[in-house]
Amino acid sequence: MDKNRKYESIYIVKPELADADVQKIADRFKGVIEEHGGTVEKAGKWDKRKLAYEIAGFREGNYVIMNFEAAGEIPQELSRLMRISDDVIRHRIYKIED
């Protein structure tokens, strides 16, 4: 059994989505972590910000940050789901060193 590690995920969703829709997306990703035995310390929407450069035709996006603890294979699955999601413009998952 892989021991749990701490991670931070930051992702940008489409700017035209309502706050409720952004929250649904955040809850879906949080659910994926919890279904696989991980725990989410905090997850929340930052705000809509102008992007440093255009990504996929978008000049701004809603930023969401999530701190979680999970086994090593969960971030790979989370990244896969974010990659295939039509609402996620860009994502990054970082391992937090102790």
N, C-alpha and C positions, 0 to 999 in steps of 0.2 A: 504494500500500500504506500503510495506516494504521500509524503507529509505535506500539509497545507502550507502555502506561501502567500505572502501579501502582494496584491496587485493594485494598480490604478489604471482605470480605463477612461479615456477621454474620447468622445465621439461628437461629430457635428451632424445634425439632422437638417433637413430642408427648412429654409426660413419661412415658408408660407404655412407651415403646420401650426395649428392652434396649441396653446399650452396643454390642453387636455390630451391632444394627440401625442405630443412630446412625452407626456407622463405615461401614456400607454406603452410607448416604445421602451422607455426606461424600465417600466414594470416588467415588460416581457423579457428583457435581458437580465434583470434581477432574478426573475423566476427561473431562468435557465441555470444560473449559478446555484440557486437554492435547491433545485431539483437534483443536481449532481452532488449534493452534500456540502456545498460551499456556504459561506456566510457573507452577507453584504453589510459592511460597517456603515457606509453612507452612500446615498445616491441622490443626485439632484441636478436640476437644470440651472445653469448659470444664467445666461441671458442671450439675446440675439446680438451678434457682433459682426462687424465688417471683417471679411477675411483679408489676409495679407495679399492674397492673389486669388484669381478666379479658379474655382474647382468645379468641373463638370457644368460650367455655365452659371454657377452661383457666385455672387459677390458677397453674400452674408449667410450666416447660418446660426442655428440654435445649438449652443454648446451644452453638453451633458457630461458630468464627471461622476465616476463611481469607484469607490474603494471597496475591495473585497478580499476575502481569504479563501483559497481553493486549492485543490490538487492540481498538479502540473498540466494535465490534459484539458482542463476546463477552459483556460484562456484560448487554447487552439480552437475549441468548438465555438466559443463566443466570437472569436475573430471571424470564423467561417460564416456564422449567422449574420454578423454585421456586414460582411462583404457582399452577401447575397440580398440584403435588405435594400429595397428601393428608396427608403427614406433616409438612410445613412449616407452622407456625402464622403466622410473621411473618418477613420478611427485609428486609435493607437492603444495598445495595452502594454503597460510597463510593469516589470517585476520590481518590487520595492525591497532593497537590501536591508538587512537588520543593522 
